[in-house]
Amino acid sequence: MTGSVLVVEDDPGLAEALAEALAGEGYRVHVSPHGAAALEWLGESRRPDLVLVDVMMPVMDGPTFRLRQLADPGLAAIPTLAMTAAVDHRLFQMRVDGWLRKPIPLESLLAAARRWCPTGALPRWAGERSVPPGVTGRHARGAPGPEWRPGTPAK
């Protein structure tokens, strides 16, 4: 099972960049453009391992989303990190598990995902059906993908 992340971000470019970075590491990602859409998605009995929520958004901002998330016993336990360019009182009122300052460095994003997604990401080779040339025996059953070569550890 792979780790899953809900990204709540109104900037389409940033949302896409975050989703691509996380998906590229093997995480399942859902993007919601604001807090109301995120709550609707969560209301369909979906439970990500981690929520990344922007502080300032139209329709429903991060603090309002978080307040409603905490009020729902089924959602309150989901680890939530705020994303913001400006650290102000709203961030501290959200009672989040942590925060990422925009612009978010890739390594900070991935470190947060590794820390808060207990199921982790799929290795890059997981699910590959191709076997690298020259690989036989036990290595051929579920062998890592084309990046792997005999005699080297799987990534």
N, C-alpha and C positions, 0 to 999 in steps of 0.2 A: 504494500500500500504506500502511496506517495503522500507527501505532505501537501496540504492545500492552504492557499492564501486568498483572502478576500481583500481586494484593493478598492478603497473608496476614495476616489479622486476625480475632481471635476475638470481638470486640464487633460484633454484627450491625448495630447502628445506625451505628457508625463505618465499618464495611466498606461499607455501603450508601451513605453520604455520600461516601466516597472514590470509589467506583465511579461514582456519578452525576456527580460533578464531572469526573472524567476522561472519561467517556463523553460528557458535554456538550461537551467540547472536541474530540471526534472520535477519542479513543483507544478501542481494543478493550480490554476489561477482563475478567479472570477473578478471582473471589474464592474463596479457600480459607480455612476456619475455623481451620486449624492447620498446622504444618509437615509433618505426615505426609500430609495431604490434598494439600498443594502438591507434595510430592515425587511422589506418585502421579500427579497431573495432568502434571507435567513428565516423568514416566516414559513417558508416551504420546507421546513425541517432540514435545512442544509446547515452543516456545522464545519466551518473551516478550522484548521489548526491555529490560524493566526489572522487577525484583522489589522490592516494598515489603513488608517483613516486620516484624511486631510482635516485640518482644523477649520479653515475658512472655505465654505462651499455655498452655492445657492441652494434653494429648496429646503434642505436640512443640513446644517453645518455639523462639524465633528462633535462639539460639545453636546448638542441636542441628541445626535445619534448615540453618543456614549451614555447619556442619561437614560435613554430608553433601553439601551442594551443592558445596562446594570439593573434596570427595573424588571427585566425578564429573567427569571431563574434559569431558564434553559440557555440563555445567551451570556449571562453575566460571567461565567467562568472562562469564556474564550479569551485568550490573551490578545490584548489590543495595544498597538503602538500608534501614537500620533505622528503625523508628518507635518512639519511647518517650517516656513522660512523665518518667521518672527516668533521668538519665544516671549510669550506674555502671560498674563493671568489666566486666560482661557485654557492654556495648556495644562496648567496646574489644577484647574477646577475639573478637568476631565477624569481624573483618577485612572489614568492609563498605566499600563505595565512598563512603558518606556516611550521614548520618542526619537525620531530621526529628523535631523535638520536638513532642509532643502537648501541647495541641491544635494541630493543624497548620493554619496560615493557608492559605487557598485559594491565594494567590499563590505561596507556597513550594512547595505541592504541584505546581502547574502549571509553575513554573520548573524543578523537578526533572524532571518528565516531558519538558519541552522539551529539557533538557540531555542526558538519558540515552536518549531514544528517537530513534535516528538517522533513522528513517523519518518521524518527526513525526506530527502528527495531521492528519486530513482537515480542510480548511477547512469552516466551517459550511455552506457552500453546496454542497459536493461531493456528487455523486450526485443533485442536484435535477434533475428533468425539466421543471419548470415554467419558463416564460420570463416575466419581468416584462412587463407591458403596455408597448408602445412600443419594445421591443427587437427589432431586426431584424438581418439580415446575420450577420457573424461573431460578434456577441455572443449571438445566439440559439442557437448551437451550443455547448452546455456553459456557458450563462450562469449566473452566480451566482444563488442563490435569491432569495426575496421581499425579503430585507433590502437587496438591492442595487438601486440606481436608476441609470438612464443618466446619464452625466456624473460619477459618483462612483467611486472606486477600489473594487475588490472587497476584501472583508475577508479 
